[in-house]
């Protein structure tokens, strides 16, 4: 493994068996600490650097969405239904259920000749409490379009309808939709999914467990697709460009994914996943990274991501300034007073897990 990645040695641990440590402070002491495993991989498949366990299978969850969206482009469905950057970005999204997200999903489904009931992702409330309260006051309930995965599901329905397949049951592992998605994951990440542990994701589609090394490879290739077959490379470029052009569709208000995509367009491609997963692809650098907070605490994932991006010198000074609150978010009291923060620990503190 290459140890000289560009960052200051005194601020970041050397690659090795110890995980990254994210500290949560309150007043003068560290109140909690999260261990984070992370891998940096190049587009050729070489493990450039690793911290902690990177060969143990983990569920990427929604971090895989940009790769899961590849069949939307490769089948011709995106062009067939006249989808633009907004819909393609939404196919990669874990959105917040804001009106712009929900309205775009419903309009997209209408293009397919389908209604909201065709979505098999289930319903959950918008991420923002105020939006949920607005729904309640209006006498409405959240629908499947509010689900953070509804854009991904609209994309899956699109290639089913485009290819003349029955949309019902598209979430099942045996449906042609999920077989195409699995093929995309296997090809981008170089994994044999027939031997991989498989669960069911929160939105009801198959969830495959991959090592962080493989997940990092998939992101390296997504952001640096020149070595891929022409059709796949073109699809990767369209997905990346859509996410950079429409970062708000990828997540939403005060979300880390949106903030990073806005701060580093054309350079850093990012996506979060449940249970403390985050991935990034560094365009022009040939690198991808994947991380997992061992205890699943999402609050540590974005902080670890920003620490890694800083270490890899992937952010310019303007981006670092714009992302300061993501890199070290405040811990506040109920009254809003700042009482601590989250931070990446100095490297000498990254042991003892």
C-alpha positions as CSV (number, residue, x, y, z in Angstrom):
1,X,0.0,0.0,0.0
2,X,1.1,3.5,-0.8
3,X,1.5,5.6,2.4
4,X,2.3,9.0,0.8
5,X,-1.2,10.3,0.0
6,X,-0.4,14.0,0.3
7,X,-1.9,14.8,3.7
8,X,0.1,16.0,6.8
9,X,1.5,13.0,8.6
10,X,0.9,14.5,12.1
11,X,-2.8,15.0,11.4
12,X,-3.8,11.6,10.0
13,X,-2.9,8.1,10.9
14,X,-0.7,6.0,8.7
15,X,-2.6,3.3,6.8
16,X,-2.8,0.1,8.7
17,X,-4.9,-2.1,11.0
18,X,-6.2,0.7,13.2
19,X,-9.5,2.4,12.2
20,X,-10.0,6.1,11.9
21,X,-11.4,7.6,15.1
22,X,-14.2,10.2,15.1
23,X,-14.5,11.9,18.5
24,X,-17.6,13.6,20.0
25,X,-16.7,16.2,22.5
26,X,-18.7,17.9,25.2
27,X,-17.0,20.7,27.1
28,X,-13.3,19.7,27.8
29,X,-13.6,16.0,27.2
30,X,-14.3,13.4,24.6
31,X,-17.7,11.9,25.4
32,X,-17.9,9.3,22.7
33,X,-15.7,7.8,19.9
34,X,-16.6,6.1,16.7
35,X,-14.3,3.6,14.9
36,X,-14.3,3.9,11.1
37,X,-12.9,1.5,8.6
38,X,-11.9,3.0,5.3
39,X,-10.3,2.0,1.9
40,X,-8.8,4.1,-0.9
41,X,-8.7,2.2,-4.2
42,X,-7.5,3.1,-7.6
43,X,-9.5,2.5,-10.8
44,X,-7.3,-0.4,-11.7
45,X,-8.2,-2.2,-8.5
46,X,-5.1,-1.6,-6.4
47,X,-5.7,-1.0,-2.7
48,X,-3.8,2.3,-2.2
49,X,-4.5,2.7,1.5
50,X,-6.6,1.2,4.2
51,X,-7.5,1.8,7.8
52,X,-9.1,-0.9,9.8
53,X,-11.0,-3.8,8.2
54,X,-11.6,-3.3,4.5
55,X,-12.1,-7.0,3.4
56,X,-15.0,-7.7,5.7
57,X,-18.3,-7.6,3.8
58,X,-20.6,-4.7,4.7
59,X,-23.9,-3.6,3.3
60,X,-23.3,-0.4,1.2
61,X,-27.0,0.4,1.4
62,X,-27.8,3.7,-0.4
63,X,-24.1,4.4,-1.2
64,X,-24.6,2.0,-4.2
65,X,-27.3,4.1,-5.8
66,X,-25.2,5.8,-8.4
67,X,-24.0,2.3,-9.6
68,X,-27.5,0.9,-9.3
69,X,-28.6,3.7,-11.7
70,X,-26.4,2.5,-14.5
71,X,-29.1,0.3,-16.2
72,X,-31.3,3.4,-16.4
73,X,-28.8,4.8,-18.9
74,X,-27.5,1.6,-20.5
75,X,-30.9,0.3,-21.5
76,X,-31.8,3.5,-23.2
77,X,-34.7,4.1,-20.8
78,X,-33.4,7.6,-19.8
79,X,-33.4,8.8,-23.4
80,X,-36.5,6.9,-24.2
81,X,-38.5,8.9,-21.6
82,X,-36.6,12.1,-22.1
83,X,-35.1,12.2,-18.7
84,X,-32.6,15.0,-17.9
85,X,-30.0,15.7,-15.2
86,X,-32.7,16.3,-12.6
87,X,-34.2,12.8,-12.9
88,X,-30.9,11.1,-13.3
89,X,-29.6,12.7,-10.1
90,X,-32.8,11.8,-8.3
91,X,-32.2,8.1,-9.4
92,X,-29.0,8.3,-7.4
93,X,-30.6,10.1,-4.4
94,X,-31.4,9.5,-0.8
95,X,-33.6,12.6,-0.9
96,X,-35.2,14.4,2.0
97,X,-38.8,14.2,0.7
98,X,-39.0,17.9,0.0
99,X,-41.6,19.2,-2.4
100,X,-39.1,19.4,-5.3
101,X,-38.2,15.8,-4.8
102,X,-41.7,14.5,-4.5
103,X,-43.1,16.6,-7.4
104,X,-40.3,15.4,-9.7
105,X,-40.9,11.8,-8.8
106,X,-44.7,12.1,-9.5
107,X,-44.1,13.8,-12.8
108,X,-41.6,11.2,-13.8
109,X,-44.0,8.4,-13.0
110,X,-46.6,10.1,-15.1
111,X,-44.2,9.9,-18.1
112,X,-44.1,6.2,-17.6
113,X,-47.9,6.0,-17.5
114,X,-47.7,4.9,-13.9
115,X,-49.0,6.3,-10.6
116,X,-47.4,6.6,-7.2
117,X,-48.9,3.2,-6.3
118,X,-46.4,1.5,-8.7
119,X,-43.6,2.3,-6.3
120,X,-42.8,-0.7,-4.1
121,X,-40.4,1.2,-1.7
122,X,-43.0,1.9,1.0
123,X,-43.8,5.3,2.5
124,X,-42.1,7.3,5.2
125,X,-42.3,10.9,6.3
126,X,-40.2,13.7,4.9
127,X,-36.8,14.2,6.6
128,X,-37.7,17.7,7.9
129,X,-40.2,17.7,10.8
130,X,-41.8,20.9,9.5
131,X,-42.6,19.3,6.1
132,X,-44.2,16.3,7.9
133,X,-46.2,18.7,10.1
134,X,-47.4,20.5,7.0
135,X,-48.6,17.2,5.6
136,X,-50.5,16.4,8.8
137,X,-52.1,19.8,9.0
138,X,-53.3,19.4,5.4
139,X,-54.9,16.1,6.2
140,X,-52.5,14.1,4.0
141,X,-50.2,11.2,4.8
142,X,-46.7,10.6,3.4
143,X,-46.8,8.4,0.3
144,X,-44.1,6.2,-1.4
145,X,-43.0,9.3,-3.4
146,X,-41.8,10.8,0.0
147,X,-39.5,7.7,0.5
148,X,-35.9,8.8,0.2
149,X,-35.4,6.0,-2.4
150,X,-38.3,6.9,-4.6
151,X,-36.0,8.3,-7.3
152,X,-34.1,5.1,-7.5
153,X,-37.3,3.1,-7.7
154,X,-38.6,5.4,-10.5
155,X,-35.4,4.7,-12.4
156,X,-35.9,0.9,-11.9
157,X,-39.5,1.2,-13.1
158,X,-38.3,3.2,-16.1
159,X,-36.1,0.4,-17.5
160,X,-38.8,-2.2,-16.8
161,X,-41.4,-0.2,-18.7
162,X,-38.9,0.7,-21.5
163,X,-38.1,-2.9,-22.1
164,X,-41.8,-4.1,-21.9
165,X,-41.4,-5.9,-18.7
166,X,-44.1,-6.2,-16.0
167,X,-43.3,-3.5,-13.4
168,X,-45.1,-5.4,-10.6
169,X,-42.6,-7.2,-8.4
170,X,-39.6,-5.3,-9.7
171,X,-38.0,-5.3,-6.3
172,X,-37.6,-9.0,-6.2
173,X,-34.1,-10.5,-6.8
174,X,-35.3,-12.6,-9.7
175,X,-36.9,-9.7,-11.6
176,X,-35.0,-8.6,-14.7
177,X,-34.6,-5.2,-13.2
178,X,-32.7,-6.5,-10.2
179,X,-30.7,-8.8,-12.4
180,X,-29.5,-5.9,-14.4
181,X,-28.7,-3.9,-11.3
182,X,-26.8,-6.9,-9.8
183,X,-24.8,-7.2,-13.0
184,X,-23.8,-3.5,-12.8
185,X,-22.7,-3.8,-9.2
186,X,-20.7,-7.0,-10.0
187,X,-19.0,-5.5,-13.0
188,X,-18.1,-2.1,-11.4
189,X,-16.9,-3.5,-8.1
190,X,-15.5,-6.8,-9.4
191,X,-17.4,-9.0,-7.0
192,X,-19.2,-12.3,-7.5
193,X,-22.6,-11.5,-6.1
194,X,-23.8,-15.1,-6.2
195,X,-21.4,-15.8,-3.4
196,X,-22.1,-12.5,-1.5
197,X,-24.3,-12.3,1.6
198,X,-27.7,-10.9,0.6
199,X,-30.3,-9.2,2.7
200,X,-33.2,-6.9,2.0
201,X,-32.7,-3.1,2.0
202,X,-35.0,-0.7,3.7
203,X,-36.7,0.0,0.4
204,X,-37.3,-3.7,-0.2
205,X,-34.7,-4.3,-3.0
206,X,-31.8,-6.8,-2.6
207,X,-28.9,-5.6,-0.4
208,X,-25.6,-7.2,-1.3
209,X,-22.7,-7.2,1.1
210,X,-19.4,-6.1,-0.3
211,X,-15.9,-5.4,1.1
212,X,-15.0,-1.7,1.4
213,X,-12.2,-2.4,-1.0
214,X,-14.7,-3.5,-3.7
215,X,-17.0,-0.5,-3.0
216,X,-14.1,1.9,-3.3
217,X,-13.2,0.3,-6.7
218,X,-16.7,0.9,-8.0
219,X,-16.5,4.6,-7.0
220,X,-13.1,5.0,-8.5
221,X,-14.4,3.7,-11.8
222,X,-17.6,5.7,-11.7
223,X,-15.7,8.9,-11.4
224,X,-12.9,7.8,-13.7
225,X,-14.5,5.6,-16.4
226,X,-12.0,5.9,-19.2
227,X,-11.0,2.3,-18.8
228,X,-14.5,0.9,-19.1
229,X,-16.4,-0.3,-22.1
230,X,-17.7,2.7,-24.1
231,X,-21.4,2.3,-23.3
232,X,-20.7,2.0,-19.6
233,X,-18.2,4.8,-19.5
234,X,-20.8,7.1,-21.2
235,X,-23.4,6.1,-18.6
236,X,-20.9,6.8,-15.7
237,X,-20.1,10.2,-17.1
238,X,-23.8,11.1,-17.4
239,X,-24.5,10.0,-13.8
240,X,-21.6,12.0,-12.5
241,X,-22.5,15.1,-14.5
242,X,-26.1,14.9,-13.3
243,X,-25.1,14.7,-9.7
244,X,-22.8,17.7,-10.0
245,X,-25.4,19.7,-12.0
246,X,-28.3,18.8,-9.7
247,X,-26.8,18.3,-6.2
248,X,-29.9,19.3,-4.4
249,X,-31.8,16.4,-6.0
250,X,-29.2,14.0,-4.6
251,X,-30.1,14.8,-1.0
252,X,-31.5,18.2,0.0
253,X,-31.5,20.9,2.6
254,X,-28.5,20.9,5.0
255,X,-27.4,17.4,3.7
256,X,-23.7,16.4,3.5
257,X,-24.0,14.9,0.0
258,X,-25.5,18.1,-1.5
259,X,-22.9,20.3,0.3
260,X,-19.9,18.3,-1.0
261,X,-21.3,18.1,-4.5
262,X,-21.9,21.8,-4.5
263,X,-18.4,22.6,-3.1
264,X,-16.4,20.4,-5.4
265,X,-18.2,20.0,-8.7
266,X,-16.4,18.0,-11.4
267,X,-13.9,16.8,-8.8
268,X,-15.5,14.9,-5.9
269,X,-18.5,12.6,-6.4
270,X,-20.1,11.4,-3.1
271,X,-23.0,9.4,-1.8
272,X,-24.1,8.4,1.7
273,X,-25.6,5.1,2.8
274,X,-27.5,4.0,5.9
275,X,-25.6,2.6,9.0
276,X,-22.6,4.9,8.7
277,X,-21.5,4.3,5.1
278,X,-20.0,7.0,2.8
279,X,-18.3,6.7,-0.6
280,X,-16.5,9.1,-2.9
281,X,-14.9,9.1,-6.3
282,X,-12.1,11.6,-7.1
283,X,-12.4,12.6,-10.8
284,X,-9.1,13.0,-12.6
285,X,-7.3,11.3,-9.7
286,X,-8.3,7.7,-10.5
287,X,-9.3,7.1,-6.9
288,X,-12.3,6.0,-5.0
289,X,-12.9,5.7,-1.3
290,X,-15.4,3.9,0.9
291,X,-15.9,4.0,4.6
292,X,-18.1,2.4,7.2
293,X,-18.6,3.5,10.8
294,X,-18.5,0.3,12.8
295,X,-21.3,1.1,15.1
296,X,-23.5,2.4,12.3
297,X,-23.6,5.9,13.7
298,X,-24.3,8.2,10.7
299,X,-23.1,11.2,12.6
300,X,-19.5,10.1,12.2
301,X,-19.6,9.2,8.6
302,X,-19.6,12.6,7.0
303,X,-16.9,13.8,9.4
304,X,-14.7,10.8,8.5
305,X,-15.4,11.4,4.8
306,X,-14.2,15.1,5.1
307,X,-11.1,14.0,7.0
308,X,-10.2,11.6,4.2
309,X,-10.9,14.1,1.5
310,X,-8.7,16.6,3.3
311,X,-5.9,14.0,3.7
312,X,-6.1,13.2,0.0
313,X,-5.9,16.9,-0.8
314,X,-9.1,16.6,-2.8
315,X,-10.6,19.9,-1.7
316,X,-9.4,23.4,-2.5
317,X,-9.4,26.2,0.1
318,X,-12.9,27.5,-1.0
319,X,-14.3,24.0,-0.7
320,X,-12.8,23.5,2.8
321,X,-14.3,26.8,3.9
322,X,-17.7,25.9,2.5
323,X,-17.6,22.5,4.2
324,X,-16.3,23.5,7.6
325,X,-19.6,22.7,9.3
326,X,-19.7,19.3,7.7
327,X,-16.1,18.5,8.7
328,X,-16.6,19.5,12.3
329,X,-20.3,19.8,13.1
330,X,-21.3,21.4,16.4
331,X,-22.9,19.6,19.3
332,X,-25.7,21.8,20.7
333,X,-27.9,22.0,23.7
334,X,-31.7,22.0,23.3
335,X,-31.5,25.8,23.5
336,X,-29.1,25.9,20.6
337,X,-25.9,26.7,22.5
338,X,-22.7,25.1,21.1
339,X,-21.4,22.7,23.8
340,X,-19.0,20.5,21.8
341,X,-18.3,19.2,18.3
342,X,-17.5,16.1,16.2
343,X,-14.0,15.8,14.8
344,X,-11.5,13.5,13.4
345,X,-9.0,12.6,16.2
346,X,-5.3,13.3,15.8
347,X,-3.7,10.1,14.6
348,X,-2.1,9.2,17.9
349,X,-5.6,8.9,19.3
350,X,-6.8,6.5,16.6
351,X,-5.9,3.3,18.5
352,X,-7.5,1.3,21.3
353,X,-10.6,0.1,19.5
